[in-house]
C-alpha cells in the first residue's frame, strides 16, 4: 500500500475574482486553483482533494483559511520541504499558501476546529469608500452608531438556532454558538464587525451584519435582531450584506492531544436543550 501523509495548509486569498472556495465545473475557484497547483508540483494525477475549515462564498476573502490534504509520502518527500515556495511560483497573485506542514495525529481542518473568526468592514463616509479599499470594504452611505449595534449584538450571544440568519441546507443543523459579535471603529468612517463562532451556517455572518446595519443607522430598534433570531424563521426583512466586505481571519484548534476528540464531537448533530 502507498504510504500517505496528511498536510496542513495555511492559506490567504482575495476572493474578488473567485466563484467561491469549492471547486465547480467551468468556474475559477480557490480550491480548484490550489489543487491544480499541488498536482503540478507533486506530479499527481488526478489532483489531490483539499478539505477546508470553512467554505467561503464568491467574493469573500481570507487571511487565515486552513485546509488539509492527503498525499503520498514519496511525492511530498521528493520536494524536500520546498512546497510553499514552489506553489508560489505557480499560484496567481490573488491566492497564497503561506505554510505547509505535516498535520498532527487526528487533525481535520474542518471538524477539529474550535472556532472561526470573521471580520466585516464597513465605510459610512457619505462621499464613499477609499478606492484602494473598495474590494474589501462595504460602503454604507448612512451614519452608523456603533454603540447601538453593540447593544443589539449582546442580545444574540450564546448557543441558539440561527435558522433566521441562514440558508437552510437539507440535513444540516442551524444551531451555532455565537461567541463574539462586536463592532469597533478602526478609523473615523471605518467600522469593523468581529464575528466569532464555533461554526457558521451558509450566509450567516453576512445576514447578521445586514441586520445590524439597519440598527446602526436607526431604521430598526436595538432588540429587533434578537427578535428575528428568536423566531427561528428566515425573515425577508434581513438583507444579506454583500460578500466583498467579509474576510475569514482566523481558525482556532485545540491542543494536538485533543484534535481527534474535537473532530468526533463536532460530527454530532446538535440540538438545543430548551
Helices and strands as residue ranges (DSSP letters): E 4-13, G 15-17, H 30-42, E 51-52, E 61-72, H 73-78, H 83-90, E 95-102, E 113-123, G 131-133, E 138-139, H 146-154, E 158-161, G 163-165, E 175-187, E 190-197, H 204-216, H 224-231, G 243-245, E 246-253, G 256-258, H 259-266
